[in-house]
Amino acid sequence: MKKIKNKSALLSIITFLISLFFTAFQVKDLGEIKSYSSGELLIVGPLIFLGGGIMEFLVWTANVWFLLSVFYSFRNKYLLSLVFGFISYSCSVSFIFWHNVLASENGRTA
């Protein structure tokens, strides 16, 4: 069981790290298409609430919930790991249903 847990957690972390090198999403803003990389969003995500992006910040917290899930998995607290994993999954999947994202701090959406 321990071997499966370690492989599963390692695979999750590797997948997460690989995803940082891909485009997270693209928006059409002021007539041009802008691509946002996952790594860029991981770095600036914690600051987005300063520009008024509360919902964007809540979606970004999926990263934190995921890392907490992996951490508690290694600590053999599987219920906490599942709860944090479910929260992470819910936050990230909610982004699929968005039609607009905050494009600038003045409230303009794209």
ABEGO torsion letter per residue (X at the ends): XAAAAAAAAAAAAAAAAAAAABBABBBBBGGBBBBBBAAAAAAAAAAAAAAGBAAAAAAAAAAAAAAAAAAAAAAGBAAAAAAAAAAAAAAAAAAAABABBBABAAGBBX
